Structure formats: C-alpha cells, structure tokens
Amino acid sequence: MPKRVLQGVVVSDKNEKTVVVNVERRFTHPVMGKTVRRSKKYHAHVETGEYKVGDIVRIQECRPISKLKSWEVVERVVTGK
C-alpha cells in the first residue's frame, strides 16, 4: 500500500529532530455546497535542523517514531521568510 504524502507549512522547529507542519485541506461542504478550509498539525521527524518556520514541505507517512510522530519530512518545496 502506498504511503500518504501531504504538503504543508512548518509552524514550529523548536523541538530537536521534530518539526510541526500545518496541513490545510479544502473541500466542498456536502449540504451548503460552500468551499470549506480545514487544517491539522502533524509532528514530523527530521534528522537535521535544516527546516525553519515558514518553509513549505512535503511529509510522508512512516512507522510510529513516538507518541505523536508517525510522519517524516521528505523534501522542502519552498523556502519561507
């Protein structure tokens, strides 16, 4: 089964070997028919501290690394700030 890949913005890089990525999704509401935005934060694993707040990154599902971390950063799409 292929691993899920999501794209989002790094909102925190304060932890060692972890970044927090905010992923926003848009969908049409089933009843109202209006476009709705929902966001969720994911803790993602990184070996080095090369990602900073504002970077747009891709994260990929992986085995559970800790209680909160089951995603890892694959690549940087855009450098922020």
N, C-alpha and C positions, 0 to 999 in steps of 0.2 A: 504494500500500500504506500503511495507517495506521501511524503511529509508535507504538511501545510506550510506555506510561505506567506508572510504578511509584511506590509510596509508601513512604517510609522516614524514618528519624531522622537528623538531622545529627549526626555524631560528631566532626567537625573543621572548623574555619573558619579555620585558621592561614594557609593559602595565600591569595595575592592572586587574586581573581576565580575561586576554586575552593572548593567545599565537598565533604566526603566524606560520603556518605549510606549508611547501613547499611539494606539492604532484607531483610526476613525473609519467607520463604515457608513455608507449611505444606502438607503433603501426606500421604496415606496410603501407607505403605510397601507395595509390591506383594506381598511374601511374608509379613511379620509382621502386616500389617493395622493396625499401630500408627500414630498420627499423629506425624510427624517434623517438626522445625523445622530449616531451613537458612537461613543468612544469607550475604549477599555485600555487599561495599563497592563503591560506584561513585563515581568522581570526576565531579562535575557543575559546569558553568560557571555563574557568576553575574557580572553586570556590577558590582553594588554589594555592599557588605559588610553587607547587611541581615539575613542569616540567621545565627543563633547556634546553638551546640551545644544540643541538646535539642529544637529545632524539628522538627515533623513536616512534611515537604514532599513535593510530587509532582515527579518528574523525568520528562523526555521525551527519547526518542532524538533525536539530531541528527547532523549530519556530524562527522567526526573533527576536533576542535579541536587536540589534541595527542596525544602517545603514549598517554596514559591517559584523556583526556577525550573522550567521544562522547555525553554526556548533558548536558542543561541543566535548570535548575530552572524549573518552570512557575509554581508558587504555593506559599504557606505554608498548610497545613491547620490546624495548631495551634501556638501559641507555647509553647515549653518553658521550664522553670525561671523 
